[in-house]
Amino acid sequence: MPTYEYICIECQEKTEVRATISEKERGLEVTCPKCGNDNMVQVFGSFAIGGGSKGGSNPGFMSGCGPTAGPGCC
């Protein structure tokens, strides 16, 4: 089941929500666990990808977009 990361506009608290793709497509109603605000926005951070090489310098992780990001970052 995918995990989606959200951040609260009011207090900047980050929270993760596990939901199926169909639940996400129907629209998730996310409430901040810290302040109770429902003004949450989804954020996209680092994520792991499968198929890292054995013993190589590439651990199989991609970071978010930025000046040092590789191809396919966005």
N, C-alpha and C positions, 0 to 999 in steps of 0.2 A: 504494500500500500504506500503510495507516495506521501512524502512529508513536505508541507508548504510552510515557509517562514514568513511571518508577518511582524510589522513594527507598529506601535501605537503612535499616532500623530501627537497626542497630548503629552505622554510621559516618556516616550522613546523606548519603552519596554519591548523586547523581542519575545515572540512566542512561536512555537511550532505546532502545526495542526496536521494530523494524519487523516486523510480522506481519500476515498476512491476517486478516480477520474470523473465518473459520472456525478458524484456529489459535488465536485469542484465545478463541473460544467453547469450544474443547476444553481450554483452560487452558494458560497459559504458565508455564514454570518459569524464573524469572529469578534469576540469581546476580549478586551485587555484583562489579563488575570490580575494585574496590579491595581489599576485605577477604575476598571469597569467600563471604560469608554468603548464605543463600538466603531470609532473612526480609525480602522486599521488598514494598512496598505501592505500588499505582498512585496517582499524583497527577494532578490536573487543573489545568493552568495556563492561560495565555492561549492563544488560538488565533485564526487568521485566518479571515475569511469572505470569500467572493467578492462582487463587485458594488459595490465602493467607487465613489463618484462622482468624476468627473474634476474636478480642481482644487478640490474641496470640502474642507471641514475634516475630513470623516469619511474616514480612510484605509482603512476596511474592516476594522478590528480590534476585537475585543471583549476586554476584560480579564476576569479571574475575578470572582467575586462579591465584593461589598464595599459600603461605604457610598456610593460614587460609581458603582456599576454601573448600567447602564440596564436597560430591560425585557428579560425573557428571560434574565437572567444565570444563573439556576439551573434 
